[in-house]
Amino acid sequence: MAGQHTTRIHPSTIVVGTQLVKSRPLTPKGDFSYPRSSREGGEMTRERLEGLPMTVLLDLSRKENLSVDPEISPEELVEELLEAYDEDRRERENLQNLILKIEQTKFESLPPHPASPSFTQEPVLPASYDDNTVNLVLRDPSWALVLWEVRKKDLDTWSQSSSFRGLALRVLEFASPSTECLTFFPIPITESSGSRYLHLPTPGRWYLLELHAQTDHDSKMLSKSRMLLAPPELPDDPKDRPGLTDAQVRLLEVSGSALCETVKEKSEAVALGYPHRIGGWDDTVFQEVVE
Amino acid sequence: MSRLDLALVLNAHLPFVRHPEYPVFLEERWLFEALSETYLPLLRVFHQLEEDGIPFRLTMSFSPTLASMLTDPLLQERYRQYLDLQLELAERELVRTEGGPSNKTARLYRQLHLHNQGDFNEVYQGNILRGFSYFQKKGHLEIITSAATHAFLPLYQNHPEAIEAQLQIASETHTRLFGRPSKGLWLPECAYFPGLERDLKQHKFEYFFAPAHAVLNAKDFPKSGIFAPLSLPGGVLAFPRDMESTNALWSPDRGYPADPVYRDFYRDIGFDLDLNYLRPYMPGTDDRLATGFKYHAVTGPTDQKVLYDPDKAKARVSEHVRNFLYNRGLHAGRIADAGFEGVPLLVCPFDAELFGHWWFEGVMWLDAFFRQVASPATGVNLVLPSDFLVDEAQFQRTEMAFSSWSAGGYAEAWLDGSNDWIYRHTFKAVDRMVELVGRFPDVQGRKQRALNQAAREVLLSQASDWPLIIKSGTTVGYAERRVKEHIANFTRIYESLSSNTMDTEWLTTLEKRNNLFPDLDYKVFQRRN
């Protein structure tokens, strides 16, 4: 149980080294949204946070600029983090979804479920295509979606063997597509067809996934994904790039670095600094902000 | 006064929605609303500016799906029917509001639909692309394309055949419809991944637009900030978006469109008046829906909206343009103070449908903008991206990382728990399409038709609109069905080709329904390394 110097690992959370992999159903219900990184909130993140050691929680709190009491318990820290993530989310919804909001208005004149005659019969897509495949899809610098499936006939055959130990994804890391694998780690999987989000361990590295059937004696590769480049570690606000001169910081500031889509925390000054006048606003407000 | 270059970019896009199998299909209204409120009013503004000798310049992208719909005879005819109904409703609204404070607005709507009807039927004879092409020939407009069905390209980077098909068909469609190749490409959602520039270069696309964070976080420090394009490997230029100027127009809460006097987008007689009165103008549904007749102003964050006053709104438009230019001047000053040497470039990209459809006064704002910018006193010089292609070597060469212009900056909206089920199917369809090209490298007749249609279905399933609609929760059922329908259509062709049992009648019906990209050659999906 969390808070008693023991770490509770949620049943659907697999820890591989220091990496976390979250298992979830193929077609989730409700408003589930997988976190962009380890810096967002949501029910799933609570579970994940509760499964993290205190050292990692403290690291996350530093990233969130939280001032942490040295005596804080893991439960309290999780609550603090969730509150901070929720604030980020609200901030982002308020200030950063401008483009999506406008794009959505193209589709807003109709009721959500229009009663217009639609397709006579809703097609049903297969849950799986009965093939041995694995795909890796980059979502953001930290997370990628893994989709896999295993041919039923193959799985049935292996399952009858006493030496069959199960299926696994193998995550291979490369410095470049032409160099040898730097490291790899396995992720056991139980479903013959599924998906899960994978935390990419090292920014700026190339990743490839292999789908394996494992026996007591060896491991048979069933399929592999194409290699994919995880973006380098980039600051949310480009102004936070290390080693910048004062002149460079000034250039980034006037370039609107604080307004970038990646910036989660926009200060009130930045919000006010939207350089225009709305209704009762006048230009002196803007002037005050820039001064 | 500090001088600056400003590139205004309008991205016009809608997903392919065309249902000849039904006499009326509600989702086709997306196109009709954009035609009535954005595209036709915009053309009228261009004509007036030309007549008045105003030297306006801007870039517009037309996605291949939108361009295909705008040139489709069935949709053109259905738009005529839509216009007839809108005009009939406008006439009834004149009567209903007679003597009341909303009559002026009702007259405004009647005038709008009358103009639209005249322009659409007589000036453009149903094909408004003629109008935009005219302004391109005159040098006022630079028209570019987008990916074939507006796929979010980074999600398909592991399927290079999909990227190739999206780009090649975009290029072919644009040349066929506009009579000249597209110099640039509007990356759907400004979504970029490293290496994409090679594909762009191969298809002779010389530039695209990028989110500011992609440029500011480039591999090497961007020496010009966002005030000049970056040159990516191969010489393709990435033009960064200026957040400050675009937010002023984008933001529904803080931007100009949020001004209390502007017309409110949501309050509509479709939700206010008696259904019996409205029924004839809402064919195809028993539900209420927006009619486009809106009589209230934004007012503020309240449900108690005051009535819209067109004269007040018009006056505010002019004021907001002055304010926009005033702030660009301030920005130019700050850029100079930060040590930037030379004339900074501000790139301002928007969804075209922001102007007129969502922000009713937006087209008027553009008109006033071009008129005020024409004065040298503003210090603003309107430019086109192609002005910068003459010597691309002058721009800093570096590399960018994966990025998009949406919330979060990456693929969060297009790949999450609500919509990630799509990709198992779209990826499989690409794999199978590649397999089909290998099995049928050069066939003719019915098999060729089937393969071409299979390729269309694969492409249609990839539209970024479907996952976005699912994520945003608007017309989710329709978006889900569209993905499933295209995948199911493709799968049926795939299985029929495998068993050599093609149902010709069904194929013909499908070809007539999803009829875009008539010159498509299925071999565009041939295997790539």
Chai-1 contact restraints between the chains, C-beta under 6 A:
chainA,res_idxA,chainB,res_idxB,connection_type,confidence,min_distance_angstrom,max_distance_angstrom,comment,restraint_id
A,L26,B,W421,contact,1.0,0.0,6.0,A-B,restraint_1
A,T27,B,W421,contact,1.0,0.0,6.0,A-B,restraint_2
A,P28,B,G417,contact,1.0,0.0,6.0,A-B,restraint_3
A,F32,B,G417,contact,1.0,0.0,6.0,A-B,restraint_4
A,S33,B,D416,contact,1.0,0.0,6.0,A-B,restraint_5
A,S33,B,G417,contact,1.0,0.0,6.0,A-B,restraint_6
A,Y34,B,D416,contact,1.0,0.0,6.0,A-B,restraint_7
A,Y34,B,G417,contact,1.0,0.0,6.0,A-B,restraint_8
A,R36,B,G408,contact,1.0,0.0,6.0,A-B,restraint_9
A,R36,B,E412,contact,1.0,0.0,6.0,A-B,restraint_10
A,R92,B,A407,contact,1.0,0.0,6.0,A-B,restraint_11
A,Q96,B,A407,contact,1.0,0.0,6.0,A-B,restraint_12
A,N97,B,A407,contact,1.0,0.0,6.0,A-B,restraint_13
A,L98,B,W250,contact,1.0,0.0,6.0,A-B,restraint_14
A,L98,B,S251,contact,1.0,0.0,6.0,A-B,restraint_15
A,I99,B,W405,contact,1.0,0.0,6.0,A-B,restraint_16
A,I99,B,S406,contact,1.0,0.0,6.0,A-B,restraint_17
A,L100,B,S406,contact,1.0,0.0,6.0,A-B,restraint_18
A,L100,B,A413,contact,1.0,0.0,6.0,A-B,restraint_19
A,K101,B,P252,contact,1.0,0.0,6.0,A-B,restraint_20
A,I102,B,D351,contact,1.0,0.0,6.0,A-B,restraint_21
A,I102,B,L354,contact,1.0,0.0,6.0,A-B,restraint_22
A,I102,B,W358,contact,1.0,0.0,6.0,A-B,restraint_23
A,Q104,B,S472,contact,1.0,0.0,6.0,A-B,restraint_24
A,Q104,B,T474,contact,1.0,0.0,6.0,A-B,restraint_25
A,T105,B,W358,contact,1.0,0.0,6.0,A-B,restraint_26
A,K106,B,W30,contact,1.0,0.0,6.0,A-B,restraint_27
A,K106,B,E353,contact,1.0,0.0,6.0,A-B,restraint_28
A,F107,B,I469,contact,1.0,0.0,6.0,A-B,restraint_29
A,F107,B,T474,contact,1.0,0.0,6.0,A-B,restraint_30
A,F107,B,T475,contact,1.0,0.0,6.0,A-B,restraint_31
A,E108,B,T474,contact,1.0,0.0,6.0,A-B,restraint_32
A,S109,B,E33,contact,1.0,0.0,6.0,A-B,restraint_33
A,S109,B,L289,contact,1.0,0.0,6.0,A-B,restraint_34
A,S109,B,A290,contact,1.0,0.0,6.0,A-B,restraint_35
A,L110,B,L26,contact,1.0,0.0,6.0,A-B,restraint_36
A,L110,B,L289,contact,1.0,0.0,6.0,A-B,restraint_37
A,L110,B,T475,contact,1.0,0.0,6.0,A-B,restraint_38
A,P111,B,D287,contact,1.0,0.0,6.0,A-B,restraint_39
A,P111,B,L289,contact,1.0,0.0,6.0,A-B,restraint_40
A,H113,B,G477,contact,1.0,0.0,6.0,A-B,restraint_41
A,P114,B,L26,contact,1.0,0.0,6.0,A-B,restraint_42
A,P114,B,T285,contact,1.0,0.0,6.0,A-B,restraint_43
A,A115,B,T285,contact,1.0,0.0,6.0,A-B,restraint_44
A,A115,B,D286,contact,1.0,0.0,6.0,A-B,restraint_45
A,A115,B,D287,contact,1.0,0.0,6.0,A-B,restraint_46
A,S116,B,F25,contact,1.0,0.0,6.0,A-B,restraint_47
A,S116,B,L26,contact,1.0,0.0,6.0,A-B,restraint_48
A,S116,B,G284,contact,1.0,0.0,6.0,A-B,restraint_49
A,S116,B,T285,contact,1.0,0.0,6.0,A-B,restraint_50
A,P117,B,Y22,contact,1.0,0.0,6.0,A-B,restraint_51
A,F119,B,R481,contact,1.0,0.0,6.0,A-B,restraint_52
A,F119,B,E485,contact,1.0,0.0,6.0,A-B,restraint_53
A,P123,B,K484,contact,1.0,0.0,6.0,A-B,restraint_54
A,P123,B,E485,contact,1.0,0.0,6.0,A-B,restraint_55
A,P123,B,A488,contact,1.0,0.0,6.0,A-B,restraint_56
A,L125,B,H425,contact,1.0,0.0,6.0,A-B,restraint_57
A,L125,B,K484,contact,1.0,0.0,6.0,A-B,restraint_58
A,L125,B,I487,contact,1.0,0.0,6.0,A-B,restraint_59
A,Y129,B,K428,contact,1.0,0.0,6.0,A-B,restraint_60
A,N135,B,F427,contact,1.0,0.0,6.0,A-B,restraint_61
A,V137,B,L155,contact,1.0,0.0,6.0,A-B,restraint_62
A,R139,B,A411,contact,1.0,0.0,6.0,A-B,restraint_63
A,R139,B,L415,contact,1.0,0.0,6.0,A-B,restraint_64
A,D140,B,Y410,contact,1.0,0.0,6.0,A-B,restraint_65
A,L145,B,L415,contact,1.0,0.0,6.0,A-B,restraint_66
A,L145,B,D420,contact,1.0,0.0,6.0,A-B,restraint_67
A,L147,B,R424,contact,1.0,0.0,6.0,A-B,restraint_68
A,R226,B,N158,contact,1.0,0.0,6.0,A-B,restraint_69
A,P231,B,A401,contact,1.0,0.0,6.0,A-B,restraint_70
A,P231,B,F402,contact,1.0,0.0,6.0,A-B,restraint_71
A,L234,B,N217,contact,1.0,0.0,6.0,A-B,restraint_72
A,P238,B,L216,contact,1.0,0.0,6.0,A-B,restraint_73
A,P238,B,N217,contact,1.0,0.0,6.0,A-B,restraint_74
A,A247,B,G339,contact,1.0,0.0,6.0,A-B,restraint_75
A,R250,B,A338,contact,1.0,0.0,6.0,A-B,restraint_76
A,L251,B,G225,contact,1.0,0.0,6.0,A-B,restraint_77
A,L251,B,A338,contact,1.0,0.0,6.0,A-B,restraint_78
A,L252,B,L216,contact,1.0,0.0,6.0,A-B,restraint_79
A,V254,B,R334,contact,1.0,0.0,6.0,A-B,restraint_80
A,V254,B,I335,contact,1.0,0.0,6.0,A-B,restraint_81
A,V254,B,A338,contact,1.0,0.0,6.0,A-B,restraint_82
A,S255,B,L216,contact,1.0,0.0,6.0,A-B,restraint_83
A,S255,B,G225,contact,1.0,0.0,6.0,A-B,restraint_84
A,S255,B,I226,contact,1.0,0.0,6.0,A-B,restraint_85
A,G256,B,A212,contact,1.0,0.0,6.0,A-B,restraint_86
A,G256,B,M243,contact,1.0,0.0,6.0,A-B,restraint_87
A,G256,B,E244,contact,1.0,0.0,6.0,A-B,restraint_88
A,S257,B,L216,contact,1.0,0.0,6.0,A-B,restraint_89
A,L259,B,M243,contact,1.0,0.0,6.0,A-B,restraint_90
A,C260,B,A212,contact,1.0,0.0,6.0,A-B,restraint_91
A,C260,B,H213,contact,1.0,0.0,6.0,A-B,restraint_92
A,E261,B,P211,contact,1.0,0.0,6.0,A-B,restraint_93
A,E261,B,H213,contact,1.0,0.0,6.0,A-B,restraint_94
A,E261,B,G409,contact,1.0,0.0,6.0,A-B,restraint_95
A,T262,B,H213,contact,1.0,0.0,6.0,A-B,restraint_96
A,T262,B,G409,contact,1.0,0.0,6.0,A-B,restraint_97
A,Y274,B,N247,contact,1.0,0.0,6.0,A-B,restraint_98
A,Y274,B,R254,contact,1.0,0.0,6.0,A-B,restraint_99
A,P275,B,E244,contact,1.0,0.0,6.0,A-B,restraint_100
A,P275,B,N327,contact,1.0,0.0,6.0,A-B,restraint_101
A,H276,B,A248,contact,1.0,0.0,6.0,A-B,restraint_102
A,H276,B,N323,contact,1.0,0.0,6.0,A-B,restraint_103
A,H276,B,N327,contact,1.0,0.0,6.0,A-B,restraint_104
A,R277,B,N323,contact,1.0,0.0,6.0,A-B,restraint_105
A,I278,B,A258,contact,1.0,0.0,6.0,A-B,restraint_106
A,I278,B,D259,contact,1.0,0.0,6.0,A-B,restraint_107
A,G279,B,D259,contact,1.0,0.0,6.0,A-B,restraint_108
A,G279,B,P260,contact,1.0,0.0,6.0,A-B,restraint_109
